[in-house]
Amino acid sequence: MKTRISAFAVALAASTLTLSPAMAAEGQERSASVAYADLNLASEAGLAELDRRIDIASRRVCAYDAHQVGSRIRSAEARACYADARRSFEERFAAIVTRTNYGG
C-alpha cells in the first residue's frame, strides 16, 4: 500500500510554522509545528537550531523513524514524505529568515 502526500496545508501563526500533510492511504492527517520565536535567525547558532527543529518535526510527521518488524530500512513512502516535509518547511522558513535578516 503506497502512502503519498496528497496536499500540504501550511499556516503561519505568530511564532510557529505548522505543516499538515494529508496522508492519503492512511486516511488520517498529521501535522507538525516548528517554534522559532526564541531563535535569533540572524545568527549561525539560531539557524542551526532551526534546522534541528525542522528535522525533528519532519521525522515526526512522517513517522520517519518507525521501522517495520524485521527491517531497519525506512519505507520509500516515509523517505519521500520526510523529503517533502523538509522541503516544505525550508521553503516557508526561507521567507521568514530573509525578512528577519533584511527587514523585508
Phi, psi and omega in degrees: 000127182269136173253125180229148175278119183268336181197152172245127174244115184240130179234136178257118181232116178049263185238025181224134174255128183246137178242129180230083176282133177278126181267097190301309186290330182275343179070020179228156179249136178241150177220158178219146178239149176233114178277141181219002183299330182274000183260144172267099185284000175268357182249155177297320180296319179295318179293323178295319178293321176300316179299320178297316180293322177297318179298313181297313181297319180295319178297316182295311185295334182255005183051042186295329183267001176279133181243150174284150179301132178085005181215142174258003182272132177287147179291155178298324180295317179294320179295318180293318178299314180301314180297317179294318180296314179299314181299317180296313178299313183296321178297317182287324178286336179302318179294321180294316180295318178299314178299319180295316184280331185241004176066026184281000000 
